[in-house]
Amino acid sequence: MHNEKEIIERILSGDAESFRYIVDEYKNLVFSICLNMTRDWFEAENLTQEIFIKAYNSLSAYRFMGLKTWISRIAVNKCIDNNRRRAKRLEELTSPDDMPEFYIEGESLVEEHLIQEEEKETIIKLCESLPQIYSSVIKEYFLHSKSIRKIAAEGGLNEKTVETRLYRAVKMLSNKWKEAQNEAL
């Protein structure tokens, strides 16, 4: 079932489960685009889900001109829209009347970048603190953009085992992230 046209026709005829193939095939690509454009791990995860929902709902408009390109374009456009909304919210929250006199133009962007870099380092450290069977899977999947199938093949594992480890790793990472945020307060 690797024929793009056949898969899409099956989805459009009501076989929603066939969409799983598209998600499995392109989720690393979409997540990478989102992470590169937002520099925020958790926002990238949320956007990735929204992008696949949008792709599913827009599938009837797809013209069989390269599924990878089409999904990538949806991802880029969604991230651009998200960044615009985020910038607008930031602008509304930081109107010049609310700024202290010592505020330097662009300082908030530098600060935001530093915070994002700090968060990225924290996430990597938290990944490394996970048990090895989980840290290796999460790094291969998210940092190296490998598919579950490829991770399973390289590790001599069953795909379901990799999926389970990845699910548990994300859950553990999320809990560790929350703990780290609470400790920072």
C-alpha positions, 0 to 999 in steps of 0.5 A: 500500500505504498502507492500514494494515489491508491492510499489517498483514494482509500482514505477519501472513500472512507478508509481513515485508517490508511491515513496512518501510513501518511502520518507514519511516513511524514511525521518526522519531516513535519516535526522537524519543520515545526521544530526548526521554525518554532524552536520549541519542542512542545509547540512543534509537537502540537503543530505537528498534530494540527498539520496532520489534521489539516492535511486529512481535512484538505485531502480532497483538494490534493492534486497528486503533485508530490505528497511530501511537498504538499505536506511540507508546504502545509507545515511551513504555512501553519508554522508561519501563521503560528509565528505571526499569531505569536508575534502579534500576541507578544506585541499586544502584551508588550506595547510601548506604553507598558515598557520601562524606559530602559527597554532596548529594542530587540532585547526581548528577542535575544532573551527569548532566543536564550530561553529557547536555547536553555530549554533545548539544552534542558530537554537534551539533558533530560533525554540523557537522564532517561534509561538508555533503552528510552533515551536512544529511541527518543534521540533517534526518532526526534533528533535524527528524524528516523522512522520507527521502522528504521529504528526497529530494523537498526536495533533488531527490534519489533516496531511495536516495541519501538513505538512503546518505548517511544511513547514511554520516553515521551511520557517520562520526558514530559514528566521530567520537564514538568518537574524541572519547571516546578523546581525552577519556580 
